[in-house]
Amino acid sequence: MKPTTAPLRLMHLITSLNVGGAQMDLYKAVTRFDPERISSTVVSMVSPGKIGRLIEDQGIPVLSLDMRPGRPNPLALFRLVGILKRFRPHILQTYLYHADLLGFLAGRLARVPIILWNLKQSSMDFTCYRRTSGLTVWLCARLSRGVKGILVNSHSGLKAHALLGYDAERMVMAPNGFEMTRFRPNPGSYREVREELGISFGARLVGMLARFDPQKDHETFLKAARLILSSHPETYFLMAGNGVTRDNPAFAELLRANPVDPARLFILGERSDIPRLLASLDVFVSSSAFGEGMPTVIGEAMACGVPCVATAVGDSGLMVGETGLLVRPRAPEELARAVGKVLSWPPAERARRSKAARTRIQDRFDISKIAAQLEAFYLDLAATSGVQA
């Protein structure tokens, strides 16, 4: 039966719409909400990137505050207040720390009935970033009692932010969802990617797909790769992600300091064919040093049936379970041993773990189920708060 009332007006504010886990989670949710129940609008603090275009292609309005990355602009607050007054959302949902702070201030000024935050991280090392990032989180912790709710995608994120002073009573678990039809085992991709790279069909390929960021710890992956080659010299390595290019000075310096045989290492940069790259791997590695909540790419790799070796950061261990292996962060020797162990599994063991990985994600985090739960959450929250669509 179709609803007889106007749809709930839901506005999403995010720091950027470049390729990233939080951005993809936003895209997967808004494109699955029933438009007759929820009318979504998305606002990016900076100029919309690839994810913004994907959202627009689905007929969902995407706006920008035209801020410059890393450059605070007080005028953005008034631009956002103007947008909120024009669209009059019933709910303002923000993503990532800077958007949380800006959205709180603008939402209060514009008298938005319900303001929600969304936490995607766990324990962050703010010494690796600008001082304003740590200050932003400190302010958010003190303002957190002024929002209606805080969606958190991981148990580790909930605990970490409660320790920072966030109001734990307002936190609601909202795990990431995964597209099981888009991310799946694909023998064709396994073969085609190897042909493109110029390596044999049976060549072992270990991959890391992550933006270049201190959190992701590409250095540990490179150090582990060198160690793996000493015991498994037939192995190849694939690295992809925003900033993972030889013309990025910081990444190039890492390569010089941790040289890996260039014939064995493929540097691909940012890619739009993530499902086929993941499906081509024999092992996926998440070498993050800190801050992960529920890493999207681990779930995507598992959905592709790829065994994962991950550092014990955030909820990575809860995701991987018994289907892969877990190691300490910043421990390249442990990482190398774990990857070597996975590469040495006999075919029957590999097949069992591969099937178990996909089943684990499908049973717990299928996007259809997660999006439906999120849609119901917004509608129920509006109803219980007395917000009329």
C-alpha positions as CSV (number, residue, x, y, z in Angstrom):
1,M,0.0,0.0,0.0
2,K,1.4,3.4,-1.0
3,P,1.9,6.1,1.7
4,T,-0.7,8.8,1.6
5,T,1.5,11.5,3.2
6,A,4.4,13.5,1.6
7,P,7.8,11.9,1.9
8,L,10.1,12.6,4.8
9,R,12.6,15.3,3.8
10,L,16.1,14.0,4.6
11,M,19.2,16.0,3.9
12,H,22.7,14.5,4.1
13,L,25.8,16.6,4.7
14,I,29.3,15.1,4.0
15,T,32.8,16.5,3.9
16,S,33.3,15.4,0.3
17,L,31.9,13.1,-2.4
18,N,35.2,11.7,-3.6
19,V,35.7,7.9,-3.6
20,G,35.7,6.6,0.0
21,G,34.0,4.3,2.4
22,A,31.7,6.9,4.0
23,Q,30.8,8.3,0.6
24,M,29.9,4.9,-0.8
25,D,27.8,4.1,2.3
26,L,25.9,7.3,1.7
27,Y,25.4,6.4,-2.0
28,K,24.2,2.9,-1.3
29,A,21.7,4.1,1.3
30,V,20.1,7.1,-0.6
31,T,19.7,5.2,-3.8
32,R,17.8,2.4,-2.1
33,F,15.4,4.5,0.0
34,D,11.8,4.4,-1.2
35,P,11.4,8.0,-2.8
36,E,7.7,8.0,-1.8
37,R,8.7,7.6,1.8
38,I,12.0,9.5,2.0
39,S,13.1,12.4,-0.3
40,S,16.8,12.8,-0.1
41,T,19.1,15.7,-0.8
42,V,22.9,15.5,-0.5
43,V,25.2,18.4,0.3
44,S,29.0,18.2,-0.1
45,M,31.2,20.7,1.8
46,V,33.6,20.7,-1.2
47,S,32.9,20.3,-5.0
48,P,31.2,17.0,-5.6
49,G,33.4,14.2,-6.9
50,K,32.7,10.8,-8.6
51,I,30.3,9.7,-5.9
52,G,28.4,12.9,-6.3
53,R,27.9,12.3,-10.0
54,L,26.7,8.7,-9.3
55,I,24.1,10.1,-6.9
56,E,22.9,12.7,-9.3
57,D,22.6,10.0,-12.0
58,Q,19.9,8.5,-9.8
59,G,17.9,11.7,-9.7
60,I,18.9,12.8,-6.2
61,P,19.9,16.5,-5.9
62,V,23.5,17.1,-5.0
63,L,24.6,20.6,-3.8
64,S,28.0,22.0,-2.8
65,L,29.1,24.6,-0.2
66,D,32.2,25.1,-2.5
67,M,34.7,25.0,0.4
68,R,38.4,24.3,-0.4
69,P,39.8,21.1,1.3
70,G,41.6,22.0,4.4
71,R,40.6,25.6,4.4
72,P,38.0,26.6,7.0
73,N,35.5,29.1,5.6
74,P,33.0,30.8,7.9
75,L,30.8,31.7,4.9
76,A,30.0,28.1,4.4
77,L,28.0,28.1,7.6
78,F,25.7,30.8,6.3
79,R,25.5,29.0,2.9
80,L,24.4,25.9,4.6
81,V,21.9,27.7,6.8
82,G,20.4,29.2,3.6
83,I,20.2,25.7,2.0
84,L,18.5,24.3,5.1
85,K,15.9,27.1,5.2
86,R,15.2,26.6,1.5
87,F,14.8,22.8,1.6
88,R,13.3,22.6,5.2
89,P,14.5,19.1,5.9
90,H,12.9,17.2,8.7
91,I,16.2,15.4,9.4
92,L,19.8,16.6,8.8
93,Q,22.1,13.6,8.7
94,T,25.9,14.4,8.8
95,Y,28.9,12.3,8.0
96,L,32.5,12.7,9.3
97,Y,33.7,15.0,11.9
98,H,33.9,18.4,10.1
99,A,30.5,17.9,8.6
100,D,29.1,16.9,12.1
101,L,30.3,20.2,13.6
102,L,29.2,22.4,10.7
103,G,25.9,20.6,10.4
104,F,25.2,21.0,14.1
105,L,25.8,24.7,14.1
106,A,23.8,25.3,10.8
107,G,21.1,22.9,11.8
108,R,20.5,24.8,15.1
109,L,20.5,28.2,13.4
110,A,18.0,26.9,10.7
111,R,15.9,25.1,13.4
112,V,16.1,21.7,11.8
113,P,13.8,19.4,13.9
114,I,16.2,16.5,14.0
115,I,20.0,16.5,13.7
116,L,21.9,13.3,13.5
117,W,25.6,12.5,13.3
118,N,27.4,9.5,11.8
119,L,30.7,8.1,13.1
120,K,32.8,5.9,10.8
121,Q,36.1,5.9,12.7
122,S,37.3,4.3,16.0
123,S,40.5,5.4,17.9
124,M,42.2,8.0,15.7
125,D,45.8,9.3,15.9
126,F,45.2,13.0,15.5
127,T,48.9,13.7,15.6
128,C,49.0,12.5,11.9
129,Y,46.6,15.3,10.8
130,R,46.1,19.0,11.1
131,R,45.5,20.3,14.6
132,T,42.0,21.5,13.6
133,S,40.9,17.8,13.2
134,G,41.6,17.1,16.8
135,L,39.9,20.3,17.9
136,T,36.9,19.5,15.8
137,V,36.5,16.2,17.5
138,W,36.9,17.8,20.9
139,L,34.2,20.3,20.1
140,C,31.9,17.6,18.8
141,A,32.3,15.5,22.0
142,R,31.1,18.5,24.0
143,L,28.2,19.3,21.7
144,S,27.1,15.7,21.3
145,R,24.2,16.0,23.8
146,G,22.7,18.5,21.5
147,V,22.0,16.1,18.7
148,K,19.1,13.7,18.5
149,G,21.2,10.6,17.7
150,I,24.6,9.4,16.6
151,L,24.8,6.6,14.2
152,V,28.0,4.4,14.7
153,N,29.1,1.7,12.3
154,S,31.3,-0.3,14.7
155,H,31.5,-1.4,18.3
156,S,35.0,-0.1,18.5
157,G,33.9,3.3,17.3
158,L,31.2,3.5,20.0
159,K,33.7,2.7,22.7
160,A,36.4,5.0,21.4
161,H,34.1,8.0,21.0
162,A,32.5,7.4,24.4
163,L,36.0,7.7,25.9
164,L,36.4,11.0,24.1
165,G,33.3,12.3,25.8
166,Y,30.6,11.7,23.2
167,D,27.2,10.9,24.7
168,A,27.0,7.1,24.5
169,E,23.3,7.2,25.3
170,R,22.6,8.8,21.9
171,M,24.6,6.3,19.9
172,V,22.9,3.8,17.6
173,M,24.6,0.9,15.9
174,A,24.2,1.2,12.1
175,P,26.6,-1.2,10.3
176,N,27.7,-0.8,6.7
177,G,25.9,-2.7,4.1
178,F,27.4,-4.5,1.1
179,E,26.2,-5.0,-2.5
180,M,26.3,-8.7,-2.8
181,T,25.4,-8.7,-6.5
182,R,28.1,-6.2,-7.4
183,F,30.8,-7.7,-5.2
184,R,31.0,-11.4,-5.9
185,P,33.5,-14.1,-6.9
186,N,34.2,-13.7,-10.6
187,P,36.6,-16.1,-12.4
188,G,36.4,-13.8,-15.4
189,S,37.9,-10.9,-13.5
190,Y,40.5,-13.2,-12.0
191,R,41.7,-14.1,-15.6
192,E,41.2,-10.7,-17.2
193,V,43.1,-8.6,-14.6
194,R,46.1,-11.0,-14.9
195,E,46.0,-10.6,-18.6
196,E,46.0,-6.8,-18.3
197,L,48.9,-6.9,-15.9
198,G,50.8,-9.3,-18.1
199,I,51.1,-12.1,-15.5
200,S,50.2,-15.8,-15.9
201,F,46.8,-17.1,-14.9
202,G,48.0,-19.0,-11.9
203,A,50.2,-16.2,-10.6
204,R,49.5,-15.3,-6.9
205,L,48.2,-11.7,-6.5
206,V,48.1,-9.9,-3.1
207,G,46.3,-6.6,-3.0
208,M,45.8,-3.5,-0.9
209,L,43.1,-1.0,-2.1
210,A,43.0,2.1,0.1
211,R,43.4,5.9,-0.3
212,F,46.8,7.3,0.6
213,D,46.4,8.3,4.2
214,P,48.4,7.8,7.4
215,Q,45.6,5.7,8.8
216,K,46.0,3.1,6.0
217,D,49.7,2.5,6.7
218,H,51.0,1.7,3.2
219,E,54.5,1.6,4.6
220,T,53.7,-1.6,6.5
221,F,52.2,-3.2,3.4
222,L,55.4,-2.4,1.4
223,K,57.7,-3.7,4.1
224,A,55.6,-6.9,4.3
225,A,55.7,-7.3,0.5
226,R,59.5,-7.3,0.6
227,L,59.5,-10.0,3.3
228,I,56.8,-12.1,1.4
229,L,59.0,-12.0,-1.7
230,S,61.9,-13.6,0.2
231,S,59.8,-16.7,1.0
232,H,57.3,-16.6,-1.9
233,P,59.3,-15.0,-4.8
234,E,56.5,-15.9,-7.3
235,T,54.0,-13.5,-5.7
236,Y,52.8,-10.2,-7.3
237,F,51.4,-7.2,-5.4
238,L,48.7,-4.7,-6.5
239,M,48.1,-1.3,-4.9
240,A,45.3,1.0,-5.8
241,G,43.6,4.1,-4.3
242,N,43.4,7.8,-4.4
243,G,47.0,9.2,-4.1
244,V,48.6,5.8,-4.6
245,T,50.6,6.9,-7.6
246,R,54.3,7.3,-8.4
247,D,53.8,11.0,-9.1
248,N,52.5,11.5,-5.5
249,P,55.7,12.8,-3.8
250,A,54.8,11.3,-0.4
251,F,54.0,7.9,-1.8
252,A,57.0,8.0,-4.1
253,E,59.2,8.6,-1.0
254,L,57.7,5.5,0.7
255,L,58.5,3.4,-2.4
256,R,62.1,4.7,-2.4
257,A,62.5,3.9,1.3
258,N,60.9,0.5,1.0
259,P,61.8,-0.7,-2.5
260,V,59.9,-3.6,-3.9
261,D,60.9,-5.2,-7.2
262,P,58.9,-3.1,-9.8
263,A,58.3,-6.2,-11.9
264,R,56.4,-7.6,-8.9
265,L,54.4,-4.5,-7.8
266,F,51.6,-2.8,-9.8
267,I,50.7,0.7,-8.8
268,L,47.2,1.6,-10.2
269,G,46.1,4.8,-8.5
270,E,42.4,5.5,-8.1
271,R,40.2,3.0,-10.0
272,S,36.5,2.7,-10.8
273,D,36.6,-1.1,-11.3
274,I,37.0,-2.1,-7.6
275,P,34.8,-5.2,-7.8
276,R,36.8,-6.8,-10.6
277,L,40.2,-5.8,-8.9
278,L,39.1,-7.4,-5.7
279,A,37.7,-10.5,-7.4
280,S,41.2,-11.0,-9.0
281,L,43.0,-11.2,-5.7
282,D,44.3,-14.3,-3.9
283,V,44.7,-12.3,-0.7
284,F,43.4,-8.9,0.3
285,V,45.4,-7.0,2.9
286,S,44.2,-4.2,5.2
287,S,47.3,-2.9,7.0
288,S,45.6,0.0,8.8
289,A,47.5,1.4,11.8
290,F,44.5,3.0,13.6
291,G,41.1,4.6,13.3
292,E,39.1,2.0,11.3
293,G,35.6,1.4,12.4
294,M,34.0,-1.1,10.0
295,P,36.3,-1.1,6.9
296,T,34.1,-1.1,3.8
297,V,36.8,-2.6,1.6
298,I,37.2,-5.7,3.9
299,G,33.5,-6.5,3.5
300,E,33.7,-6.0,-0.2
301,A,36.7,-8.3,-0.5
302,M,35.0,-10.9,1.6
303,A,31.8,-10.6,-0.6
304,C,34.1,-11.4,-3.5
305,G,35.2,-14.6,-1.7
306,V,38.7,-13.3,-1.1
307,P,40.5,-14.3,2.1
308,C,41.6,-11.2,4.1
309,V,44.6,-10.6,6.3
310,A,43.8,-7.5,8.4
311,T,45.3,-5.6,11.3
312,A,43.5,-5.8,14.6
313,V,42.1,-2.3,14.3
314,G,38.5,-1.3,14.8
315,D,35.9,-4.0,14.1
316,S,38.1,-5.7,11.4
317,G,38.4,-8.8,13.5
318,L,34.7,-9.1,14.0
319,M,34.2,-8.8,10.3
320,V,36.8,-11.3,9.2
321,G,36.1,-13.9,11.9
322,E,37.5,-17.3,11.1
323,T,37.5,-16.7,7.4
324,G,40.9,-14.9,7.3
325,L,43.7,-13.9,9.6
326,L,44.3,-11.0,12.0
327,V,47.7,-9.4,13.0
328,R,48.9,-6.6,15.1
329,P,49.1,-3.1,13.5
330,R,52.5,-1.8,12.4
331,A,54.0,-5.3,12.5
332,P,55.2,-6.0,8.9
333,E,56.8,-9.3,10.0
334,E,53.6,-10.6,11.4
335,L,51.7,-9.4,8.3
336,A,54.2,-11.1,6.0
337,R,53.9,-14.4,7.9
338,A,50.1,-14.3,7.8
339,V,49.9,-13.5,4.1
340,G,52.4,-16.4,3.4
341,K,50.2,-18.7,5.4
342,V,47.2,-17.8,3.3
343,L,49.2,-18.3,0.1
344,S,50.2,-21.8,1.4
345,W,46.6,-23.0,2.1
346,P,45.7,-26.0,0.0
347,P,42.9,-25.6,-2.5
348,A,40.3,-27.2,-0.3
349,E,41.1,-24.9,2.6
350,R,41.1,-21.8,0.3
351,A,37.7,-22.8,-1.1
352,R,36.2,-23.3,2.3
353,R,37.4,-20.0,3.6
354,S,36.3,-18.2,0.5
355,K,32.8,-19.5,0.7
356,A,32.7,-18.8,4.4
357,A,33.8,-15.1,3.9
358,R,31.1,-14.4,1.4
359,T,28.4,-16.1,3.5
360,R,29.5,-14.2,6.6
361,I,29.0,-10.8,4.8
362,Q,25.7,-11.9,3.1
363,D,24.1,-13.2,6.3
364,R,25.0,-10.1,8.4
365,F,25.4,-7.1,6.2
366,D,23.5,-7.4,2.9
367,I,22.8,-3.9,1.7
368,S,19.1,-4.6,1.0
369,K,18.6,-5.5,4.7
370,I,20.8,-2.7,6.0
371,A,19.1,0.0,3.9
372,A,15.7,-1.2,4.8
373,Q,16.6,-1.0,8.5
374,L,18.0,2.5,8.1
375,E,14.9,3.7,6.2
376,A,12.7,2.4,9.0
377,F,15.0,4.1,11.6
378,Y,14.5,7.5,10.0
379,L,10.8,7.1,9.6
380,D,10.3,5.8,13.1
381,L,12.5,8.5,14.6
382,A,10.5,11.2,12.8
383,A,7.2,9.7,14.0
384,T,8.2,9.4,17.6
385,S,9.7,12.9,17.6
386,G,6.4,14.3,16.3
387,V,7.9,15.5,13.0
388,Q,5.2,15.7,10.3
389,A,6.1,15.0,6.7
